[in-house]
Amino acid sequence: MTDQKKNNSKVVRRLAGYLWQNRGLLVVALALTLSANLANLYVPAISGNAVDAIESSGGVNFEGVYHACAILLTLIAVNAVCSYLASVVLVRISSKISKTMRQQVFDHLLSMPVSYFDRNQTGDIVSRISYDIDTINTSLSSDLITILTSIITVVGSFIMMVRISPLLCLIFLITIPLIIFISRHRAMKVRPLFSKRSRDLGKLNGFVEEMLSGHKTIKAYGQEDTVIGQFDLRNKESVDSYYEADYQGTIVGPTVGFINNISLALISGLGAYLYLRGKISIGNISSFTLYSRKFSGPISETANLMADFQSALSAARRVFALLDEPSEPADAADAQTMDMAEGSVAFEDVHFSYIPGKEILHGLDLQAKPGTMTAIVGPTGAGKTTLINLLMRFYDPDSGSICVDGIDIRQLKRDDLRRQFSMVLQDTWLFEGTIAENVAYGHEGATREDVEQVCKAAHIHEFILSLKNGYDTLLTDSGVNISKGQKQLLTIARAMLSEAKMLILDEATSNVDSHTEQQIQEAMLELCKGKTTFVIAHRLSTIQNADQILVMQHGEIVERGTHESLLADKGIYASLFNAQWVN
């Protein structure tokens, strides 16, 4: 068995597992489908009896015809009601499965390491949790009932045809193998095409998400035509993938239909010959012909659904591939808990690389005493943010150790470690909710007074009160209804409200004016008392009061000291500071 077949079998088994979780409803759907199809299977037989009710002398057995018609109407009604109920139940099953899959994918995303999101486009991830799961849902709700109906109809129709005329059934010894061969051949052809279609759509979604997030920059640089051209290229690739997959997939249906029509012609010819020889009645020929249509019809439908099957399998592979991505490594069995850290931090000979062989940090050493402020400066790519990523255990060092209160952070539970920090990043994040809810995020039990106090300290209280609904103003779409600087002030207020003993500020004042920045610095100096603070800053005027300043370059700390001592050394820091002062 090839790897592709093994992979498909694995995907089908996993989908079957979701169906098994809803086996109660599935049994009901099977019972209803069976009832509907059994009623439908008797329709040709009753129709044949109605034809045979016409006597050879030309008379008509009206009583037999009326009886047959009454049974036909009953069977048709039973089929319609049971088919409708079966469809409703299957829609319910598919909805529950899609809900479960989305919940599992979202839960798993939150458990995955930061490195996964660094490697993959957000748009592609969103495509898996939305489009791909929708594709699976559609297939389960509509195609599953077709499969169940087809199986019952094909088996039942074949049994009835054998009972009527085994000789006529010999025709299917020619047509059925031909249909199976064509279907298998086309399935091998279209399977990779549908996988490519899903991948190209994910890339397109990733590109759209990236461009929309940078819409203002595109406008500012007048790059609309360039972006449109790039989108057209990706859109064409996606459309071409769709067309090729659908085109190759839809060839099967007409081909199988052509073969079934040939079998119907052979049945009619051989049936007429047997009737002339007195081997079969007109009514039985009529019934056999109807059963042959019922027998070949589901085969044609299944062939037509092959494209949907392949699309659903490709979507399921992408979803399951995401679910199979490793979660963040579990805490060690003997991992220690930490309720409230004192705030002592130490890096000892830390080496780290995102990509093996390309080391970012080279033997980093630093000490931060409780309640002190450590500022980290240096050019872009020096390793400043990497240092913070390691401190938060978004990544683990290749060698060396990072300790909080003398305990290696790898020996601590991640949740406990991260609760010791509050963060303010350059890229602000606000969720859809009120201003008060956003500020109180992560601090259970915070009162409105607490929220207002930190907002006053962050110098945003007056702005909030100027809004129509004040602290109850609803922020939408990551706070697009307020300015970028105001969003950053809100995230600063959120960090101030935190009870954590350690604070991380990554260019926290980059989006505010100089006057507001000075006010924030004064407030933060007061509120950061007693907290171990790490500040990544490019504006060196904001870190003059830091207890120690680390100058990083090429993954190493090349200078360290206070603002005054570094200026006196007339090194890299002095050059950076003087350059900003001149500017």
C-alpha positions in Angstrom: 0.0 0.0 0.0 1.4 3.4 -1.0 1.9 6.2 1.5 -0.9 8.1 -0.2 -3.3 5.2 0.3 -2.2 4.8 3.9 -2.7 8.5 4.5 -6.2 8.4 3.0 -7.1 5.3 5.0 -5.9 7.1 8.2 -8.0 10.2 7.3 -11.1 8.1 6.6 -10.6 6.3 10.0 -10.3 9.5 11.8 -13.5 10.9 10.2 -15.2 7.6 11.0 -14.2 8.2 14.6 -16.1 11.5 14.7 -19.1 9.6 13.3 -18.7 7.0 16.0 -18.9 9.7 18.6 -22.4 10.4 17.3 -23.4 6.8 16.8 -26.8 7.2 18.4 -27.9 9.7 15.8 -26.1 7.7 13.1 -28.1 4.6 13.9 -31.3 6.7 13.6 -30.2 8.0 10.3 -29.3 4.5 9.1 -32.7 3.2 10.1 -34.5 6.0 8.4 -32.4 5.6 5.2 -33.0 1.9 5.2 -36.7 2.4 5.6 -36.8 4.9 2.8 -34.8 2.7 0.4 -36.7 -0.5 1.2 -39.9 1.4 0.3 -38.3 2.7 -2.8 -37.0 -0.8 -3.8 -40.5 -2.2 -3.9 -41.8 0.5 -6.3 -40.5 -1.3 -9.5 -41.9 -4.6 -8.4 -45.4 -3.1 -7.8 -45.2 -1.2 -11.1 -44.5 -4.5 -12.8 -47.5 -6.1 -11.1 -49.6 -3.2 -12.4 -48.4 -3.9 -16.0 -49.1 -7.6 -15.7 -52.7 -6.8 -14.4 -53.5 -6.0 -18.1 -54.8 -9.4 -19.4 -53.5 -10.8 -22.7 -57.0 -10.6 -24.1 -56.9 -6.8 -23.8 -59.0 -6.6 -20.6 -57.8 -4.8 -17.6 -57.8 -6.1 -14.0 -58.9 -2.8 -12.5 -58.9 -4.2 -9.0 -55.3 -5.3 -9.3 -54.4 -1.9 -10.9 -56.1 0.0 -8.1 -54.4 -2.1 -5.4 -51.0 -1.7 -7.0 -51.5 2.1 -7.3 -52.5 2.4 -3.6 -49.4 0.5 -2.6 -47.3 2.7 -4.8 -48.6 5.9 -3.3 -48.0 4.5 0.2 -44.4 3.5 -0.6 -43.7 6.8 -2.2 -45.0 8.7 0.8 -42.9 6.5 3.2 -39.8 7.1 1.1 -40.3 10.9 1.1 -40.9 11.2 4.8 -38.0 8.9 5.8 -35.6 10.5 3.4 -36.5 13.9 4.8 -36.0 12.8 8.4 -32.7 11.0 7.5 -31.4 14.2 5.9 -32.3 16.3 9.0 -30.5 13.8 11.3 -27.4 13.8 9.1 -27.3 17.6 9.0 -27.4 17.5 12.8 -24.6 15.0 12.9 -22.4 17.0 10.5 -23.1 20.2 12.5 -22.0 18.5 15.7 -18.9 17.1 14.0 -17.9 20.5 12.5 -18.4 22.1 15.9 -16.3 19.5 17.6 -13.5 19.8 15.0 -13.4 23.6 15.2 -13.3 23.4 19.0 -10.4 20.9 18.9 -8.5 22.9 16.3 -8.9 26.2 18.2 -8.0 24.5 21.5 -5.0 22.9 19.9 -3.9 26.3 18.4 -3.8 27.8 21.8 -1.6 24.9 23.1 0.9 25.2 20.2 4.3 26.9 20.6 4.9 30.4 19.3 7.3 28.9 16.7 4.4 27.4 14.7 2.8 30.8 14.2 6.2 32.2 13.3 6.5 29.7 10.5 2.9 29.7 9.1 0.7 32.4 7.7 -2.3 33.5 9.7 -4.5 33.4 6.6 -3.7 29.7 5.9 -4.5 28.8 9.5 -7.8 30.6 9.3 -8.5 28.8 6.0 -8.1 25.5 7.8 -10.4 26.3 10.7 -13.1 27.9 8.4 -13.1 26.7 4.7 -11.6 23.3 5.2 -13.9 22.3 8.1 -16.9 23.8 6.1 -15.9 21.5 3.2 -15.9 18.5 5.5 -19.3 19.6 7.0 -20.9 19.9 3.5 -19.6 16.5 2.5 -20.9 14.8 5.6 -24.3 16.4 5.5 -25.0 15.8 1.8 -22.7 13.1 0.5 -23.1 10.8 3.5 -26.8 10.3 2.9 -26.0 9.6 -0.8 -23.5 7.0 0.1 -25.9 5.2 2.5 -28.7 5.4 0.0 -26.4 4.1 -2.8 -25.2 1.1 -0.8 -28.7 0.0 0.2 -30.1 0.7 -3.3 -27.3 -1.2 -5.2 -27.5 -4.3 -3.0 -31.3 -4.3 -2.9 -31.6 -3.7 -6.6 -29.2 -6.5 -7.4 -31.0 -9.0 -5.2 -34.3 -8.1 -6.9 -32.8 -8.4 -10.4 -31.4 -11.8 -9.6 -34.8 -12.9 -8.5 -36.4 -11.7 -11.7 -33.8 -12.9 -14.3 -30.3 -14.2 -13.5 -29.6 -14.3 -17.2 -30.1 -10.6 -17.7 -27.8 -9.9 -14.7 -24.8 -11.3 -16.8 -24.7 -8.0 -18.6 -23.4 -6.3 -15.5 -20.3 -8.6 -15.5 -19.1 -6.5 -18.4 -20.2 -3.0 -17.3 -19.4 -3.0 -13.6 -15.7 -3.9 -13.9 -15.4 -1.2 -16.6 -16.9 1.4 -14.2 -14.7 0.3 -11.3 -11.6 0.6 -13.5 -12.4 4.1 -14.8 -13.4 5.3 -11.3 -10.1 4.1 -9.7 -8.0 5.5 -12.5 -9.7 8.9 -12.3 -9.4 8.9 -8.4 -5.6 8.5 -8.7 -5.6 11.4 -11.2 -7.6 13.9 -9.2 -6.5 13.2 -5.7 -3.3 15.4 -5.9 -5.2 18.1 -7.7 -7.6 18.6 -4.8 -4.7 18.7 -2.4 -3.1 21.4 -4.5 -6.4 23.3 -4.6 -6.6 23.4 -0.8 -3.0 24.5 -0.5 -3.4 27.3 -3.1 -6.5 28.6 -1.4 -4.6 28.7 1.9 -1.8 30.7 0.3 -4.3 33.1 -1.2 -6.0 33.6 2.2 -2.7 34.2 3.8 -1.7 36.8 1.2 -5.1 38.6 1.6 -4.8 38.6 5.4 -1.3 40.0 5.1 -2.2 42.8 2.6 -5.3 43.8 4.5 -3.3 44.2 7.7 -0.9 46.4 5.9 -3.5 48.4 4.0 -2.4 51.8 5.2 1.2 51.1 4.3 0.2 50.0 0.8 -1.8 53.3 0.4 1.0 55.4 1.8 3.6 54.0 -0.6 1.2 54.0 -3.6 1.7 50.2 -4.1 -1.9 49.4 -5.0 -1.2 48.4 -8.5 1.7 46.2 -7.4 -0.4 44.4 -4.8 -3.3 44.0 -7.3 -0.8 42.4 -9.7 0.4 40.0 -7.0 -3.1 39.2 -6.0 -4.1 38.5 -9.6 -1.2 36.1 -9.9 -2.2 34.2 -6.8 -5.9 34.4 -7.6 -5.2 32.9 -11.1 -3.2 30.1 -9.5 -6.1 29.4 -7.2 -8.7 29.5 -9.9 -6.5 27.3 -12.2 -6.2 24.8 -9.4 -10.0 24.8 -8.8 -10.7 24.5 -12.6 -8.2 21.6 -13.1 -9.5 19.7 -10.0 -13.1 20.1 -10.9 -12.6 19.5 -14.6 -10.7 16.2 -14.0 -13.2 15.2 -11.3 -16.4 15.8 -13.4 -15.1 13.6 -16.3 -16.1 10.5 -14.4 -19.8 11.1 -14.1 -20.6 11.4 -17.8 -18.3 8.5 -18.6 -20.1 6.2 -16.1 -23.5 7.5 -17.3 -22.5 6.5 -20.9 -21.6 3.0 -19.8 -24.9 2.7 -17.8 -26.9 3.7 -20.9 -25.1 1.0 -22.9 -26.1 -1.6 -20.2 -29.7 -0.4 -20.4 -29.7 -0.9 -24.2 -28.3 -4.4 -23.8 -30.9 -5.2 -21.1 -33.7 -4.0 -23.4 -32.4 -6.0 -26.3 -31.8 -9.2 -24.4 -35.1 -8.8 -22.5 -37.1 -8.5 -25.7 -35.5 -11.7 -27.0 -36.3 -13.5 -23.8 -39.9 -12.3 -24.0 -40.3 -13.6 -27.5 -39.0 -16.9 -26.3 -41.6 -16.9 -23.4 -38.9 -16.7 -20.7 -40.0 -13.5 -19.1 -43.2 -11.3 -18.9 -43.5 -7.7 -20.0 -44.1 -6.7 -16.3 -40.8 -8.4 -15.3 -39.0 -6.7 -18.1 -40.4 -3.4 -16.9 -39.4 -4.2 -13.3 -35.9 -5.3 -14.3 -35.3 -2.2 -16.4 -36.4 0.0 -13.4 -34.1 -1.9 -11.1 -31.2 -1.7 -13.5 -31.7 2.1 -13.4 -31.7 2.0 -9.6 -28.7 -0.2 -9.6 -26.6 2.0 -12.0 -28.0 5.3 -10.8 -26.2 5.3 -7.4 -23.0 4.2 -9.2 -23.2 7.3 -11.4 -24.1 9.5 -8.4 -21.1 8.1 -6.5 -18.8 8.8 -9.5 -20.2 12.4 -9.7 -19.5 12.8 -6.0 -15.9 11.7 -6.4 -14.8 15.3 -6.8 -16.6 16.2 -3.5 -15.0 13.2 -1.8 -11.5 14.2 -2.9 -12.1 17.8 -1.9 -13.3 16.7 1.6 -10.4 14.3 2.0 -7.9 17.0 1.1 -9.6 19.4 3.5 -9.6 16.7 6.2 -5.9 16.1 5.6 -5.1 19.8 6.2 -7.2 19.9 9.3 -5.7 16.7 10.8 -2.2 17.9 9.8 -2.8 20.9 12.0 -4.1 18.8 14.8 -1.1 16.5 14.5 1.3 19.4 15.0 3.0 19.0 18.4 1.7 21.1 21.2 4.0 23.0 23.4 6.1 20.5 25.3 4.5 19.4 28.5 5.8 20.6 31.8 8.2 18.2 33.5 6.5 15.7 35.8 8.3 17.2 38.8 7.8 20.8 37.6 7.6 23.3 40.4 4.8 25.8 41.0 5.4 29.5 41.7 2.7 31.6 43.3 4.4 35.0 43.5 8.0 35.6 42.4 10.3 38.0 44.2 11.7 39.0 40.8 15.3 37.9 40.6 16.3 37.0 37.1 19.6 35.5 35.9 20.9 34.4 32.4 24.0 32.2 32.5 25.9 31.4 29.4 22.7 31.2 27.2 23.1 30.1 23.6 20.1 30.0 21.3 19.3 29.6 17.6 15.9 29.6 15.8 17.4 27.6 13.0 20.0 25.0 13.8 23.5 26.2 12.8 22.5 29.9 12.9 23.0 31.0 16.5 21.3 34.2 17.6 22.6 34.5 21.2 26.2 33.7 22.0 26.8 32.9 25.7 24.6 35.6 27.1 25.0 36.5 30.8 22.9 39.0 32.8 21.6 39.6 36.4 18.5 41.5 37.3 17.8 42.0 41.0 14.3 42.2 42.3 12.6 45.6 41.8 15.2 46.9 39.4 14.9 48.2 35.8 17.0 46.6 33.1 17.0 48.4 29.7 18.1 46.5 26.6 19.2 48.6 23.6 20.9 47.8 20.3 20.4 47.7 16.6 17.7 45.7 14.9 18.5 42.0 14.9 20.8 42.2 17.9 18.7 39.7 19.8 16.7 41.9 22.1 13.3 40.4 21.4 14.8 36.9 21.4 15.9 37.5 25.0 12.3 38.3 26.0 11.1 35.2 24.1 13.4 33.0 26.1 12.5 34.7 29.4 8.8 34.0 28.7 9.7 30.4 27.6 8.2 30.9 24.2 11.4 29.2 23.2 14.0 27.2 25.3 17.7 27.9 25.1 20.0 25.5 23.3 22.3 25.6 26.3 22.9 27.6 29.4 20.2 28.4 32.0 17.7 31.1 32.8 16.7 31.4 36.4 13.9 33.2 38.2 14.4 33.4 42.0 17.3 30.9 41.6 15.1 28.3 39.9 15.7 27.2 36.3 12.6 28.3 34.4 12.5 24.9 32.7 11.8 23.4 36.1 8.8 25.7 36.5 5.3 25.2 35.1 4.9 27.4 32.1 1.6 28.9 33.2 3.0 29.8 36.6 6.1 31.4 35.0 4.1 33.5 32.5 1.8 34.7 35.2 4.8 36.3 36.9 5.1 38.8 34.0 2.9 41.5 32.5 3.8 42.7 29.0 3.3 45.7 26.9 4.4 45.1 23.3 4.9 47.5 20.4 2.2 45.7 18.4 -0.9 46.3 20.6 -3.7 43.8 20.9 -7.2 44.6 22.1 -10.2 42.3 21.8 -13.8 43.1 21.0 -15.2 44.3 24.2 -15.5 47.4 26.4 -12.6 49.6 27.4 -13.0 48.5 31.0 -12.9 44.8 30.0 -9.8 45.3 27.9 -7.9 47.1 30.7 -9.0 44.5 33.3 -8.0 41.6 31.0 -5.9 39.0 32.9 -6.7 40.5 36.3 -9.7 38.7 37.9 -11.6 40.7 40.4 -10.5 44.1 39.2 -13.0 46.8 40.2 -14.0 49.8 38.1 -12.1 52.0 40.6 -9.0 49.9 39.9 -9.4 50.3 36.2 -9.9 54.1 36.5 -6.9 54.5 38.7 -4.5 52.9 36.3 -6.1 54.7 33.3 -5.4 58.0 35.2 -1.8 56.9 35.7 -1.5 56.1 32.0 -3.0 59.6 31.2 -5.9 58.2 29.2 -8.7 58.7 31.8 -9.8 62.0 30.3 -9.9 60.7 26.8 -12.1 57.7 27.9 -14.5 60.0 29.7 -14.8 62.1 26.5 -16.3 59.1 24.7 -20.0 58.7 24.6 -20.1 55.6 26.7 -17.0 56.2 28.7 -15.4 53.0 30.1 -18.3 51.1 28.6 -17.3 52.1 25.0 -17.2 49.0 22.8 -13.9 48.5 21.0 -14.2 46.7 17.6 -11.8 45.0 15.3 -8.7 45.3 17.6 -9.6 48.9 18.5 -9.8 50.5 15.1 -12.2 53.1 16.4 -9.4 54.7 18.5 -5.9 55.9 17.6 -2.8 53.7 17.7 -1.3 55.7 20.5 -4.5 55.5 22.6 -4.5 51.7 22.1 -1.0 51.6 23.4 -2.0 53.6 26.4 -4.7 51.1 27.1 -2.3 48.2 27.0 0.1 50.1 29.3 -2.8 50.6 31.7 -3.6 46.9 31.5 0.0 46.1 32.5 -0.1 48.5 35.3 -3.2 46.8 36.7 -1.4 43.4 36.8 -0.2 42.1 40.1 2.8 40.4 38.5 6.2 41.2 40.0 7.9 41.4 36.7 7.2 43.7 33.8 8.3 43.6 30.1 8.0 46.7 28.0 8.9 46.2 24.3 9.0 49.7 22.7 5.9 50.4 24.9 5.9 54.2 24.1 6.7 54.1 20.4 3.3 55.2 19.3 2.8 58.2 21.7 3.9 61.8 21.4 6.9 63.1 23.4 4.7 65.0 25.9 2.5 61.9 26.6 5.6 59.8 26.7 7.1 61.9 29.5 3.9 61.7 31.5 3.8 57.9 31.1 7.4 57.6 32.2 6.7 59.5 35.4 3.7 57.3 36.1 5.5 54.1 35.3 8.4 55.0 37.5 6.0 55.2 40.4 3.9 52.1 39.5 6.9 50.0 38.6 8.4 50.3 42.1 8.9 46.9 43.5 8.7 45.2 40.1 11.6 43.8 38.1 11.3 45.5 34.8 12.8 44.7 31.4 12.6 47.5 28.8 13.4 47.2 25.1 13.8 50.8 23.9 15.1 52.7 20.9 14.3 56.1 22.4 17.2 56.2 24.8 15.8 59.2 26.6 13.2 56.9 28.1 15.7 54.7 29.9 18.0 57.1 31.6 16.7 56.1 35.0 17.3 52.4 34.4 19.3 50.5 37.1 21.3 48.9 34.3 21.5 49.3 30.6 22.6 46.4 28.4 23.8 47.2 24.9 23.4 44.2 22.5 25.1 43.6 19.2 25.2 40.4 17.1 23.6 38.4 19.9 26.1 39.5 22.6 26.1 42.1 25.4 28.9 44.4 24.4 28.3 47.1 27.0 26.5 47.2 30.4 26.2 49.9 33.1 24.1 52.9 34.1 23.3 55.8 31.8 26.0 57.9 33.3 28.7 55.3 33.3 28.0 54.3 29.7 28.2 57.9 28.6 31.5 58.2 30.4 32.8 55.2 28.6 32.1 56.9 25.2 31.3 53.6 23.6 28.4 52.4 21.4 25.8 53.6 23.9 27.3 57.0 24.0 27.3 57.2 20.2 23.7 56.1 20.0 22.6 58.6 22.7 24.5 61.5 21.2 23.2 60.8 17.7 19.6 60.9 19.0 20.3 64.0 21.0 21.7 65.7 17.9 18.6 64.6 15.9 
